[in-house]
């Protein structure tokens, strides 16, 4: 799984299962944003909107559970 970690000017940092990866910003779709799950296809790198939504929901649920412990 590739996660867009951060945007740094004309470069992006992607976290992969194997570690970090730095790429030129123009290799990603213009609407890609931090936290998006990315996939690679023959057409290039794409945002996996379904996986991104699931991941954001999982993180929100974990955060909600942590806050309810107080």
Secondary structure as the mmCIF struct_conf table of DSSP 4:
data_model
#
loop_
_struct_conf.conf_type_id
_struct_conf.id
_struct_conf.beg_label_comp_id
_struct_conf.beg_label_asym_id
_struct_conf.beg_label_seq_id
_struct_conf.end_label_comp_id
_struct_conf.end_label_asym_id
_struct_conf.end_label_seq_id
STRN STRN1 UNK A 2 UNK A 8
TURN_TY1_P TURN_TY1_P1 UNK A 9 UNK A 10
STRN STRN2 UNK A 11 UNK A 16
TURN_TY1_P TURN_TY1_P2 UNK A 17 UNK A 18
STRN STRN3 UNK A 19 UNK A 24
HELX_RH_3T_P HELX_RH_3T_P1 UNK A 25 UNK A 27
BEND BEND1 UNK A 28 UNK A 28
TURN_TY1_P TURN_TY1_P3 UNK A 30 UNK A 31
TURN_TY1_P TURN_TY1_P4 UNK A 34 UNK A 35
STRN STRN4 UNK A 37 UNK A 41
TURN_TY1_P TURN_TY1_P5 UNK A 42 UNK A 43
STRN STRN5 UNK A 44 UNK A 47
HELX_RH_AL_P HELX_RH_AL_P1 UNK A 49 UNK A 68
TURN_TY1_P TURN_TY1_P6 UNK A 69 UNK A 69
#
